[in-house]
Structures are given as C-alpha cells and as structure tokens.
Amino acid sequence: MKILLSTLHAKYVHASLALPYLASACTDLPGSEFRILELTVNEQQDRLLGKLFAEAPDVLLFSCYIWNTDLTLKLASDLKQLLPGTFIVLGGPEVSYGSFEMMGRNAAIDCIVRGEGEETCRELLQALAGGVPLDDIPGITYRDHDEVVANPERGAIAKLDSIPSPFAAGLVDLDKPLVYYETSRGCPFSCAFCMSSLENGVRSFSMERIERDLRLLMDKGVQTVKLADRTFNFDAQRANAIWRLILAENKSSKFHFEIAAELLTEENLALLAEVPAGMFRFEIGVQSGGEKTLAEVQRKSSLDKLYQKVRAVIERTKVTVHLDLVAGLPGESLEGFLASLQGLFELGGNHIQVEPLKVLKGTAMRGIARKEGYAYAEAAPYKVLRTPWLSFPDIRRIEAISRLLDLIYNSGRFAASLRQLGNGKELAQVFADAADFFESEGLMANVSLHLLFESVWRFACSRLAGEELELFRDALCFDHCMTGYPGGQCPSFFTANVEKSEQGAPAGLAAKPAERVRYYRRRFARDYRNIPWGEAAVELTFIYRSAPGEGLKVEIL
C-alpha cells in the first residue's frame, strides 16, 4: 500500500513536524510504502495537483491548518476526480472540529483524524490494509457509504516517548532554514482564543529523548530550531536543563522559544545571562495590557510580574525578545489597544507583533464571540471583523499599525529616527498617526526601501517643524547611512547638511581578499551611536564591507 503524507506550507523555509511524526509512528507497518511530500501555498494549483497525481497513492493524508485548508480541499476534490481509488484523509487542528460539516460539503474526503494523529493514523492504516471496518478506531470521522460517522474521541498519548523520533529516523528535512521541534505538548494556561486551551495539562518527552534529538539537530548544524512548545518554560528546572545542554554543545544553530515570562526564575535568568547574542529568541505573548481583558479570556497572568520579568530578560541578557499582542479581545477599545502597545514600547523588546484576533473553531472564544456579538470571517483564518469595542475601521487601522511595526520598528532600520519621534511623545500614538498617513498615501503594500525612507520623511514633515524637524532629518540620515552606501540617487532629506563621499580611502582601511569596501563621511548634529545619544556634533565615517555570501556589513569610525 502506497501512502503519501503531504501538507502545504505558508513558506518554503518551513519544514513539517506533523508529517514526520506520523511517518515515524507508522513506517514499520508491513507492506506499506511511505513518502512525505512538502509543498507550499505559493505554487500554482495545477502544478501542485500534478505533483500529487504523479505519486498515485493508495492513501493520501493531508495535514491541515488555517493557511492551507481551502487550497487542500480544492486539491483533494480535483485529485479524487483523477484518482477515485485514492483514500483521502485530513488531519490537523483546522479539521479536528466541525468534521461532520466539512465532510458533508466535500465528498472527496473519506476520513478526518481528530486530535493527535500518531496512534489513530496507525490504526486507520492497519484497518485499510486489512480491509477491516473503521468503527472501532477512536478519534476519526469517516464515510460509511452515504453516511458520515464520528467515532468517540481518543485520549491523549500518555507517554510521548512511545512515538519513535522522526529526527533519529531521518524523516525530517534538516536542510530547511527553519526546523520545528517539540519537547512537550499542551499548555499550563487556558486562554479562550488558543487551541492549546482545549488540552488539559502539559506532557513532556523524557530528558533522554530531548537530549538525543537536540544533539542530532545541533550536530547537523540546523540553521534555526523553532520550538513548537506552547509554553516551553512551564517547568523552570527542565527549561534550565535544556538551555544548559544547548549552551554546552551548540555549534552554530539558533533557537526560538515561546515562553511565559512570568514563570522565569532567578536561576533561569542567571543561566540566560550566559547565552551569546543571537543564539536565543524568546516569543512572549503579552496579548493585552488590560487585566480585565485578560481575565475575560481566562489568561491567568500577573501583568506586573510579566513586565518585571521581560525587563529583566532585556536588561540582564542578550536574548532577542519578541512580544505579541492580540487585537480584538473582550473589553479592549482602540484606546485600550494603543495603551497596550505603548506598554510594549516602554518595555523595549526587539520585535513587536500585533495580530487581529482569530476566532478559531473549537475554542471558548467562539462562545464569547456569540455572546458579545462579535463579527468575524466565516472562512479561515476566522479573523475578527468587529467587536462591541472595535469598529471595522478600527481593526483596519490596527492592521496598518501592525504592518508599519514590521517595516519600521522590527526591521531595526529606523532606530535613531524612532528615538527622535518618540522624544516626549507616546510612540503608540505616533504609529497610529503614521498608519493613517501611510493609508492616505496608498503606501501600505510593496514599499521599496527607498520609498519607505522617503515616506517616513514626508510623515515627519507633516507633524514636525523647525529644530525638531532638522533633528529628525539628521537622525533619518544616520539610519539611512546604516542601511547601505548612500550613493546613486540620494533621498530628498539629504539635500541639507550633506557632503559628497570622499575619494580614496581613510588611512589604515584595507579590504580582505574577495571583499569590496566603500565608505562615506558625514557630519551629524548628534552622535546617534549612543543611547541616550550624545548631544555634541560629530563627524562619522561609515565603512561598507561586502563579500560573496556574507552580505553587507556597516562599521562606523
């Protein structure tokens, strides 16, 4: 029996975690041939269909998420026309709820696996291979002639180590820039908007298993390991043991963890202080700065403690800090959202991500949304459209703010400019005003770097004047010089206080073999290298080094 496991990633850089786990749990089934086929939603539908058709599987299992289910269903429908004998199975968080409705609308789907799939898929494939009825397999919804039948739920896998490691089996594509890995399943929190709230408690793989897998990933030199654990540090001692292993044995990999900052201990912080810059990235879900709002969605968290621990991470370690907000939670107006955003700016994280609420199937948020009169999209990703506290224009404005955060704040290209814009002003309101300006100018999509700098300058001109504007011009020039050599077409804000690039090279400047070096000298009213910046005028020389495969490096003399 030929079995194909497939999914559609949002980006090529991602490597599947679910499919290798399913394959590792089932590959020893006698008479079965397994293949994993990872695709992306960005490919043409006919090309995707051609790849699936060429496999001619007896059984096809699709892993479904909010970003790929619509396209998956279209492909399944077309493939069923071409290969009517193929048994098509869906699984994953997006299809585990509402399976009756989905199968009623899509005749091409033969079966849906609900919840964890390793044990269920193994039993399902055994039954299909032996021609055995499916009525004794917990956790599936299937088609029995013209009737759709839902079997009872299956309990969670008690011992995660019973699932063979897909990494040890060589089933995970470790050449991808980003590889997912999990050390646990479940979450200690019960947030109403999150799928993880549907599971009680946290289950962990054994430390022996975790150490073997992590050593393999580090030895292979995986570029970035993204931990899929919903709250990695639910056990502080366990987290320290894993971090200590990585510190001792990591060669070049980077690691991304989702953590609850309020659970960090002094022992955690002391160890994290030893982590080299760039090795660890923490994603911390603040979600809202309103205590009442968090209580409404069962997010049990002390904001004071959370903020205290986030500040400790930022001040005492070199860990990159990524902070999340969810817009559209109960009781939070636009003013409340901006206050939440300002709180994150004051914390000083490296990245801030804002996402409109997704009212996911199966979550308690669906009940809250019905009770409170929310409007949200009926199709994935079920994005909120209106709440009693946010109008549709408010949500559009928040989405524009989110886009500008990526372009201006998270990119790191406007550090000096933002310090100037936020000098004595609330940066959240600055971004809200900038969102209005960029929308009115039609600048929210496909903005080149040159146009982005020009647009930021025009925005500043609309709100600043006199000495404030000149100081901002100086800061923007500094940021522009830090992005790359300002040759060719100089931006309009360079028209004042600008000197042409020097000819020749500064004394002592030499290029390494295969390296190209250029430089640019300019006088600034402030020294923007310092935080807080120095007030005295200074002449800076920017050195631009580039070499094949290394990108551009900017140094300042």
C-alpha distance (Angstrom), angle and dihedral (degrees) to the residues before:
residue distance angle dihedral
M1 . . .
K2 3.79 . .
I3 3.81 112.0 .
L4 3.80 122.8 -168.4
L5 3.82 121.3 -164.8
S6 3.78 112.9 -164.1
T7 3.80 143.5 166.3
L8 3.80 139.3 172.2
H9 3.81 113.2 -124.0
A10 3.79 122.8 -153.9
K11 3.83 88.9 -130.7
Y12 3.79 135.6 16.8
V13 3.81 92.2 -122.2
H14 3.81 92.1 69.4
A15 3.81 122.0 93.6
S16 3.80 119.6 -155.2
L17 3.79 119.5 -111.4
A18 3.82 99.6 178.4
L19 3.80 97.6 55.1
P20 3.82 96.7 51.3
Y21 3.80 89.2 48.5
L22 3.80 90.9 53.1
A23 3.78 91.4 46.3
S24 3.80 92.8 48.6
A25 3.81 90.0 52.9
C26 3.81 93.5 49.8
T27 3.81 111.3 27.7
D28 3.82 93.7 96.6
L29 3.81 91.8 62.7
P30 3.82 106.7 121.3
G31 3.79 117.7 -110.8
S32 3.82 93.7 13.4
E33 3.80 127.0 124.6
F34 3.82 114.7 -161.6
R35 3.79 129.9 -161.0
I36 3.82 130.6 174.8
L37 3.81 117.0 -147.8
E38 3.81 116.1 -173.5
L39 3.81 116.3 -166.9
T40 3.82 136.1 167.4
V41 3.79 134.2 -124.2
N42 3.81 88.5 -126.4
E43 3.81 94.6 71.3
Q44 3.81 121.3 92.8
Q45 3.79 113.0 -90.3
D46 3.82 94.0 -125.1
R47 3.79 90.6 51.7
L48 3.80 90.9 50.8
L49 3.80 90.5 48.2
G50 3.79 90.2 50.2
K51 3.80 91.9 54.1
L52 3.81 92.6 49.5
F53 3.81 92.8 45.3
A54 3.81 91.6 50.9
E55 3.81 89.7 59.8
A56 3.85 92.0 57.0
P57 3.83 92.7 -162.9
D58 3.78 125.7 -169.6
V59 3.80 89.0 -145.5
L60 3.82 125.2 23.4
L61 3.81 120.1 -167.0
F62 3.82 118.5 -167.5
S63 3.83 123.1 -163.0
C64 3.83 106.6 -142.9
Y65 3.81 132.2 -156.1
I66 3.79 135.4 162.6
W67 3.81 92.2 -90.6
N68 3.82 97.6 51.6
T69 3.81 111.5 27.2
D70 3.82 98.1 92.8
L71 3.81 92.2 52.1
T72 3.80 91.1 41.7
L73 3.80 90.8 55.8
K74 3.82 91.3 50.1
L75 3.79 91.1 50.5
A76 3.80 92.0 46.5
S77 3.80 91.1 51.4
D78 3.81 93.2 50.1
L79 3.79 93.4 43.3
K80 3.79 91.5 52.0
Q81 3.79 88.4 57.8
L82 3.80 90.6 53.0
L83 3.81 98.7 37.2
P84 3.81 106.3 25.8
G85 3.80 91.3 170.0
T86 3.80 94.1 61.0
F87 3.81 112.8 106.0
I88 3.81 106.0 -137.1
V89 3.82 120.1 -153.3
L90 3.81 128.4 -175.9
G91 3.79 125.4 -160.1
G92 3.77 139.9 163.4
P93 3.80 138.5 80.3
E94 3.81 95.7 -61.7
V95 3.82 95.0 59.3
S96 3.80 101.1 33.3
Y97 3.82 89.8 88.3
G98 3.79 124.9 51.4
S99 3.82 92.2 19.7
F100 3.84 93.1 149.8
E101 3.79 91.8 56.5
M102 3.78 93.6 44.1
M103 3.80 94.6 50.9
G104 3.81 90.4 44.0
R105 3.81 89.5 57.6
N106 3.83 97.1 40.2
A107 3.79 115.7 52.4
A108 3.82 90.6 -178.3
I109 3.81 92.1 70.6
D110 3.79 113.6 89.9
C111 3.81 99.5 178.3
I112 3.81 142.7 3.4
V113 3.80 122.2 -152.4
R114 3.79 110.4 -147.4
G115 3.79 121.9 -151.2
E116 3.81 123.5 -19.5
G117 3.77 109.1 14.3
E118 3.78 110.7 -164.6
E119 3.81 99.4 87.7
T120 3.80 94.3 30.9
C121 3.81 95.0 51.0
R122 3.79 91.7 47.5
E123 3.80 91.7 53.8
L124 3.82 91.7 42.9
L125 3.81 93.2 52.4
Q126 3.80 91.6 46.0
A127 3.80 89.8 52.6
L128 3.80 93.4 47.7
A129 3.81 91.8 48.5
G130 3.80 91.5 50.5
G131 3.80 97.2 39.8
V132 3.80 89.9 -119.0
P133 3.86 121.5 156.0
L134 3.81 114.9 -100.8
D135 3.79 97.6 -137.0
D136 3.82 95.4 101.5
I137 3.83 96.4 54.0
P138 3.82 112.3 100.7
G139 3.80 119.6 -142.9
I140 3.81 101.4 32.3
T141 3.79 137.3 108.1
Y142 3.79 111.0 -157.7
R143 3.76 144.0 169.0
D144 3.79 115.5 -104.9
H145 3.82 102.6 -172.2
D146 3.83 102.9 -63.2
E147 3.78 95.7 -15.7
V148 3.82 127.8 87.2
V149 3.81 111.0 -141.0
A150 3.81 127.6 -167.5
N151 3.79 115.4 -157.9
P152 3.84 120.3 -152.4
E153 3.79 119.7 -78.1
R154 3.78 121.5 -87.0
G155 3.79 120.2 -128.7
A156 3.79 121.1 -119.2
I157 3.80 117.8 -86.4
A158 3.79 103.7 -93.2
K159 3.81 98.3 -157.3
L160 3.79 111.5 37.8
D161 3.81 91.1 -170.0
S162 3.82 87.1 70.0
I163 3.82 86.4 76.9
P164 3.84 107.7 82.5
S165 3.80 113.1 -120.1
P166 3.82 110.3 -98.9
F167 3.81 88.5 -158.5
A168 3.80 93.7 57.2
A169 3.81 88.6 45.8
G170 3.81 91.6 54.9
L171 3.80 92.9 -120.9
V172 3.83 98.0 127.8
D173 3.80 121.4 82.4
L174 3.81 99.9 -122.3
D175 3.80 93.0 178.0
K176 3.81 91.5 74.9
P177 3.83 114.9 103.5
L178 3.82 90.3 -122.6
V179 3.82 123.9 39.8
Y180 3.80 122.3 -175.7
Y181 3.79 120.4 -138.7
E182 3.81 133.4 175.7
T183 3.77 130.5 -156.3
S184 3.81 95.0 176.2
R185 3.79 144.3 13.5
G186 3.79 127.2 -138.3
C187 3.79 132.8 27.6
P188 3.83 135.4 -107.9
F189 3.82 90.1 -137.0
S190 3.81 127.4 73.6
C191 3.81 103.5 -151.9
A192 3.80 109.7 175.3
F193 3.81 93.9 -135.7
C194 3.83 97.2 51.8
M195 3.82 129.8 85.4
S196 3.81 89.8 -142.4
S197 3.80 89.3 67.6
L198 3.80 88.4 72.2
E199 3.80 91.6 71.3
N200 3.79 123.1 71.1
G201 3.79 115.6 -129.3
V202 3.77 132.9 -24.3
R203 3.81 129.1 -72.0
S204 3.80 120.7 -161.1
F205 3.76 134.8 -160.2
S206 3.80 112.4 -123.0
M207 3.80 118.4 -88.3
E208 3.81 89.2 -118.2
R209 3.81 90.7 57.4
I210 3.82 92.7 44.2
E211 3.80 92.6 49.6
R212 3.82 92.6 50.1
D213 3.80 92.8 49.5
L214 3.80 95.0 44.9
R215 3.80 92.5 48.5
L216 3.79 89.1 52.4
L217 3.83 92.0 50.5
M218 3.79 92.9 46.8
D219 3.81 93.3 45.3
K220 3.83 89.5 51.7
G221 3.80 89.6 52.5
V222 3.81 96.1 -124.8
Q223 3.79 106.4 -167.2
T224 3.83 98.5 -137.6
V225 3.81 127.6 5.9
K226 3.80 111.2 -160.8
L227 3.79 112.2 -162.1
A228 3.81 110.0 -139.3
D229 3.81 92.9 -159.4
R230 3.79 109.3 125.4
T231 3.82 92.1 -142.2
F232 3.78 108.0 12.1
N233 3.82 95.7 -176.2
F234 3.82 97.9 50.3
D235 3.82 84.6 124.9
A236 3.81 110.1 41.0
Q237 3.82 96.1 -160.9
R238 3.80 92.0 48.2
A239 3.82 90.3 49.7
N240 3.80 91.0 51.5
A241 3.81 91.9 49.8
I242 3.81 90.9 54.2
W243 3.81 94.1 43.7
R244 3.81 89.9 48.5
L245 3.82 90.7 53.5
I246 3.81 91.4 50.4
L247 3.81 92.2 48.2
A248 3.79 91.2 50.6
E249 3.80 99.5 45.2
N250 3.80 110.7 19.8
K251 3.80 115.4 118.7
S252 3.80 106.8 -178.0
S253 3.82 110.6 -29.7
K254 3.80 124.9 121.3
F255 3.81 121.8 -142.5
H256 3.80 131.2 -148.1
F257 3.82 118.6 -160.9
E258 3.80 132.0 -177.0
I259 3.79 105.3 -143.5
A260 3.79 141.5 171.7
A261 3.80 102.0 -125.8
E262 3.81 93.3 -158.2
L263 3.83 89.5 63.8
L264 3.82 93.8 58.8
T265 3.81 114.2 115.1
E266 3.79 130.4 -153.7
E267 3.81 87.7 -104.6
N268 3.82 89.3 55.0
L269 3.80 92.1 49.9
A270 3.81 92.9 47.4
L271 3.81 90.8 53.8
L272 3.80 93.4 43.4
A273 3.80 89.1 55.4
E274 3.82 86.4 69.6
V275 3.83 94.5 55.9
P276 3.83 112.2 110.3
A277 3.79 117.6 -121.1
G278 3.79 113.0 -86.0
M279 3.82 97.2 18.5
F280 3.83 99.6 95.2
R281 3.78 130.4 40.1
F282 3.82 120.4 -173.2
E283 3.79 121.4 -156.9
I284 3.79 108.2 -159.2
G285 3.80 120.8 -171.4
V286 3.80 107.7 -144.8
Q287 3.85 88.7 159.5
S288 3.84 94.6 179.3
G289 3.78 140.0 5.3
G290 3.80 91.2 -140.3
E291 3.80 117.1 97.2
K292 3.83 92.6 -159.5
T293 3.80 91.4 49.8
L294 3.80 91.9 52.0
A295 3.79 90.6 48.2
E296 3.82 90.2 53.5
V297 3.82 90.2 60.0
Q298 3.81 95.0 41.6
R299 3.80 92.9 -110.1
K300 3.80 99.6 154.2
S301 3.76 102.8 -158.8
S302 3.79 138.2 129.4
L303 3.79 105.5 -131.3
D304 3.81 92.1 -161.6
K305 3.80 90.6 55.7
L306 3.80 92.8 42.4
Y307 3.82 92.2 51.8
Q308 3.80 90.8 45.8
K309 3.81 91.8 53.9
V310 3.81 93.7 44.3
R311 3.81 89.4 53.5
A312 3.79 89.4 49.4
V313 3.82 91.5 53.2
I314 3.81 91.2 48.3
E315 3.81 95.7 44.8
R316 3.81 100.7 37.5
T317 3.81 104.1 34.9
K318 3.80 141.8 42.1
V319 3.81 93.0 -129.5
T320 3.81 114.4 133.4
V321 3.81 107.9 -118.0
H322 3.82 121.8 -147.9
L323 3.83 115.1 -173.9
D324 3.82 124.5 -161.7
L325 3.80 132.5 -152.8
V326 3.81 127.3 -174.8
A327 3.81 114.9 -149.7
G328 3.79 118.4 -150.5
L329 3.79 102.8 40.0
P330 3.82 117.9 147.6
G331 3.79 116.3 -73.1
E332 3.82 97.0 8.5
S333 3.81 116.3 123.1
L334 3.80 126.1 -171.6
E335 3.80 89.0 -91.4
G336 3.80 89.7 50.6
F337 3.80 91.1 49.3
L338 3.81 91.6 51.0
A339 3.81 89.4 50.1
S340 3.83 88.9 52.1
L341 3.80 90.2 49.6
Q342 3.80 92.0 48.1
G343 3.79 88.6 53.5
L344 3.80 89.7 57.5
F345 3.80 92.2 47.9
E346 3.79 89.0 53.4
L347 3.80 90.4 51.5
G348 3.80 88.3 57.2
G349 3.81 102.5 -138.7
N350 3.78 120.5 176.0
H351 3.81 94.4 -122.7
I352 3.80 133.4 21.7
Q353 3.79 120.4 -163.8
V354 3.79 122.6 -167.4
E355 3.80 119.8 -169.8
P356 3.81 128.1 177.5
L357 3.80 111.2 -120.1
K358 3.80 116.6 -87.3
V359 3.80 111.8 -148.8
L360 3.79 95.1 -146.2
K361 3.78 124.5 -159.8
G362 3.79 114.1 -100.9
T363 3.81 96.1 19.4
A364 3.79 126.7 117.7
M365 3.81 87.1 -118.7
R366 3.80 88.6 77.4
G367 3.79 89.9 62.8
I368 3.80 91.9 46.0
A369 3.81 90.3 49.2
R370 3.80 92.2 52.1
K371 3.80 91.9 46.5
E372 3.81 95.1 48.1
G373 3.81 97.1 40.3
Y374 3.80 100.1 -111.5
A375 3.80 121.1 173.9
Y376 3.80 114.4 -144.3
A377 3.79 137.4 161.2
E378 3.79 114.3 -83.1
A379 3.80 91.2 -147.2
A380 3.79 127.8 63.2
P381 2.97 131.2 -46.1
Y382 3.86 84.4 33.7
K383 3.79 92.4 -146.1
V384 3.80 117.2 -171.5
L385 3.82 113.2 -105.6
R386 3.79 101.4 -178.5
T387 3.79 138.9 -4.2
P388 3.82 131.5 -172.0
W389 3.81 86.1 -99.6
L390 3.82 102.2 37.2
S391 3.80 126.4 50.4
F392 3.80 122.1 -148.7
P393 3.86 90.3 -102.9
D394 3.83 88.3 51.7
I395 3.80 90.8 54.7
R396 3.80 91.2 46.7
R397 3.80 88.4 52.4
I398 3.80 91.1 50.6
E399 3.81 90.0 50.8
A400 3.80 88.9 52.9
I401 3.81 89.7 50.5
S402 3.81 88.7 51.1
R403 3.80 91.0 52.9
L404 3.81 91.6 49.5
L405 3.79 91.1 48.9
D406 3.79 88.3 59.7
L407 3.79 94.2 45.2
I408 3.79 99.6 41.7
Y409 3.82 112.1 16.5
N410 3.81 105.5 29.1
S411 3.79 94.5 40.4
G412 3.82 90.0 64.3
R413 3.81 89.8 -141.7
F414 3.82 96.2 114.9
A415 3.80 103.2 45.1
A416 3.81 96.9 129.5
S417 3.81 92.9 39.9
L418 3.80 92.5 52.1
R419 3.79 91.9 49.1
Q420 3.80 87.4 54.2
L421 3.83 94.1 46.0
G422 3.79 90.9 47.4
N423 3.80 94.0 47.4
G424 3.80 101.6 124.5
K425 3.83 93.1 -16.2
E426 3.79 134.5 92.9
L427 3.80 106.8 -102.8
A428 3.82 92.2 -150.6
Q429 3.81 90.2 62.8
V430 3.80 89.9 45.2
F431 3.81 89.2 56.9
A432 3.80 91.4 45.8
D433 3.81 90.0 53.5
A434 3.80 91.0 44.4
A435 3.82 90.1 52.2
D436 3.81 89.6 55.5
F437 3.80 90.9 47.7
F438 3.81 95.2 47.8
E439 3.82 91.6 46.4
S440 3.81 91.8 50.3
E441 3.81 89.4 50.1
G442 3.82 92.7 47.6
L443 3.80 91.6 -121.7
M444 3.82 103.8 130.9
A445 3.81 99.2 100.1
N446 3.82 133.5 54.9
V447 3.79 96.6 -3.0
S448 3.80 114.6 175.7
L449 3.79 117.7 -138.9
H450 3.81 91.1 -111.4
L451 3.81 91.8 51.2
L452 3.80 91.2 44.9
F453 3.81 92.2 57.2
E454 3.79 91.0 46.1
S455 3.81 91.1 48.9
V456 3.80 92.8 50.0
W457 3.79 88.0 51.4
R458 3.82 92.2 50.8
F459 3.80 89.8 48.2
A460 3.81 90.3 52.3
C461 3.81 90.1 49.3
S462 3.81 88.8 55.5
R463 3.82 92.6 58.7
L464 3.82 108.8 22.8
A465 3.80 133.3 60.9
G466 3.77 141.5 174.4
E467 3.79 118.5 1.2
E468 3.83 92.2 -5.4
L469 3.79 90.9 58.8
E470 3.81 92.9 46.3
L471 3.79 91.4 50.8
F472 3.79 88.9 49.7
R473 3.82 90.4 49.3
D474 3.79 88.6 54.3
A475 3.81 92.0 49.5
L476 3.81 92.1 47.7
C477 3.81 90.3 50.4
F478 3.80 89.2 52.8
D479 3.81 91.7 50.6
H480 3.80 90.9 47.5
C481 3.79 91.4 51.5
M482 3.82 89.0 51.7
T483 3.83 92.0 56.1
G484 3.78 96.7 57.2
Y485 3.78 147.5 -48.8
P486 3.84 107.6 -45.3
G487 3.78 95.4 -140.2
G488 3.78 127.8 128.3
Q489 3.80 112.5 25.8
C490 3.79 107.0 16.9
P491 3.81 116.1 -153.2
S492 3.79 118.1 -103.9
F493 3.81 94.1 -108.5
F494 3.83 88.9 63.9
T495 3.80 90.1 70.4
A496 3.80 91.7 94.3
N497 3.82 126.4 58.3
V498 3.79 94.8 2.3
E499 3.78 130.5 141.0
K500 3.78 125.2 -164.4
S501 3.77 118.7 -107.3
E502 3.77 113.2 -85.2
Q503 3.78 118.9 -109.1
G504 3.77 118.7 -124.6
A505 3.78 119.7 11.6
P506 3.79 136.6 -70.3
A507 3.77 115.8 -96.8
G508 3.78 113.1 -81.6
L509 3.83 94.9 16.1
A510 3.78 111.7 130.9
A511 3.77 132.8 164.1
K512 3.77 123.8 -125.5
P513 3.82 118.4 -127.2
A514 3.85 112.1 -69.0
E515 3.82 89.4 8.7
R516 3.79 124.8 121.9
V517 3.81 117.3 -150.3
R518 3.81 128.2 -166.9
Y519 3.78 129.4 164.9
Y520 3.77 141.5 -162.6
R521 3.81 129.0 -160.2
R522 3.80 124.4 -156.0
R523 3.78 140.1 160.1
F524 3.82 117.6 -124.5
A525 3.79 129.7 -165.4
R526 3.82 89.2 -135.5
D527 3.76 136.2 25.7
Y528 3.81 100.8 -114.6
R529 3.78 93.7 -174.9
N530 3.78 90.5 81.0
I531 3.81 127.8 76.2
P532 2.95 107.2 -123.0
W533 3.76 87.5 26.1
G534 3.77 123.5 -120.0
E535 3.80 114.4 -106.5
A536 3.80 96.8 -145.4
A537 3.81 121.8 97.9
V538 3.79 114.5 -106.1
E539 3.79 138.7 -177.2
L540 3.81 112.1 -131.6
T541 3.77 130.4 -168.4
F542 3.83 116.0 -153.1
I543 3.79 116.0 -152.8
Y544 3.83 116.5 -157.2
R545 3.79 115.3 -161.1
S546 3.79 122.6 -177.7
A547 3.78 132.5 172.8
P548 3.82 133.8 168.6
G549 3.79 111.0 -76.4
E550 3.81 94.3 3.8
G551 3.79 103.6 80.5
L552 3.79 124.5 -146.9
K553 3.80 122.8 -36.4
V554 3.80 121.0 -166.2
E555 3.80 121.9 -157.2
I556 3.80 128.7 179.8
L557 3.79 125.3 -143.7
